Each structure stands twice: as C-alpha cells, then as structure tokens.
Amino acid sequence: MIAYEVTNAIWKHEHLLKDLKHGKPYLSVFFGLIKAGRITTLSLMQEAYVIAERNKITVYDTIFICLAIKLGLILMTYDEVQIQVLKNENNRRSGQH
C-alpha cells in the first residue's frame, strides 16, 4: 500500500495543490529506492506500526514519517500532528526524550 500512498501524494501535490511541477521524476526516485533495497516495505510497515502505537496516530500517517526518517528527508505536510510526531521521533532517536 505504501507505493499507492506515495504515488497518490505526489499526484495530489502536482495536480491538486499545484506546488510540484513534475511528479514523475519523484516517482522514479521512489521506486528506484525500493528496487535498490534502500526502502524495504516490510521493515517500514513494522516501524510505522510502532510509531503509530507510541504516538496514538494512524499507520497511514506514520508511513510518511518513517520515510522522512529513513531517507533523511524533510517531511512536506500541512498536518501539524505529523510534524510534531516527526519532531518527537527525531528527538527520541537523538536521546532527547
């Protein structure tokens, strides 16, 4: 499902929010990371589940948090809860509970 969710998010930014001009190159990078083994969906889902459980939010929302953490990317979202959970998780990982 993660492939569908990320693909949909890219489509949404390109066609509805119009804050992304060309989505296809982003899809190519994403699928290239999966093919190269940089993103393994099973471990990503397990981590998303743990983060969802710890923060009392949906796995659907934590998938994007996990991707940002794993790939060292900035999470682009208007969802304040996702932003706060990402900050919490980054602090947790750096030992700043």
C-alpha positions in Angstrom: 0.0 0.0 0.0 2.9 2.4 0.6 3.6 2.5 -3.1 0.0 3.6 -3.7 0.1 6.2 -0.9 3.3 7.8 -2.0 2.2 7.8 -5.7 -1.1 9.4 -4.6 0.7 12.0 -2.5 2.9 13.0 -5.5 -0.1 13.2 -7.8 -2.0 15.3 -5.2 0.8 17.8 -5.0 1.2 18.0 -8.7 -2.4 18.1 -9.8 -4.5 19.5 -6.9 -2.2 21.5 -4.7 0.0 22.5 -7.7 3.1 23.0 -5.5 5.0 20.4 -7.6 5.6 20.8 -11.3 6.7 17.4 -12.4 5.8 14.4 -10.3 7.1 11.6 -12.5 10.8 12.1 -11.6 9.9 11.8 -7.9 8.1 8.6 -8.6 11.2 7.3 -10.4 13.4 8.1 -7.5 10.9 6.5 -5.0 10.6 3.3 -7.0 14.4 3.3 -7.6 15.0 3.4 -3.9 12.7 0.4 -3.4 14.4 -1.6 -6.2 17.8 -0.7 -4.8 16.8 -2.0 -1.4 17.1 1.4 0.3 13.4 1.2 1.2 12.1 -2.2 2.4 8.4 -2.1 2.7 8.1 -4.8 5.4 10.5 -3.1 7.8 9.0 0.3 7.0 5.5 -1.0 7.9 6.7 -2.5 11.1 8.4 0.7 12.1 5.3 2.7 11.1 3.2 0.5 13.3 5.4 1.1 16.3 5.5 4.9 15.8 1.7 4.9 15.4 1.2 2.9 18.6 3.6 5.1 20.5 2.1 8.4 19.3 -1.6 7.3 19.1 -2.0 8.2 15.4 -2.7 6.1 12.3 -0.2 3.9 10.5 -1.4 5.7 7.3 0.1 9.0 8.8 3.3 7.4 10.1 4.3 5.9 6.8 5.4 9.3 5.6 7.2 10.0 8.9 9.1 6.7 8.5 10.1 7.6 5.0 11.4 11.0 6.1 13.4 9.5 8.9 14.8 6.6 6.9 15.8 8.7 3.9 16.8 11.8 5.9 14.3 14.0 4.0 12.2 16.9 5.1 8.5 15.9 5.6 6.4 18.2 3.5 3.0 18.3 5.1 0.3 20.6 6.3 -0.6 18.0 9.0 0.6 19.6 12.3 0.3 16.2 14.1 2.6 14.6 11.6 5.1 17.4 12.0 5.0 17.1 15.8 5.3 13.3 15.8 8.3 13.6 13.4 10.0 16.0 15.8 9.2 13.7 18.8 10.7 10.7 16.9 13.8 12.6 15.9 14.3 13.8 19.5 13.7 10.2 20.7 16.3 8.9 18.3 18.9 11.5 19.3 18.3 10.8 23.0 16.3 13.9 23.8 13.2 12.3 25.3 
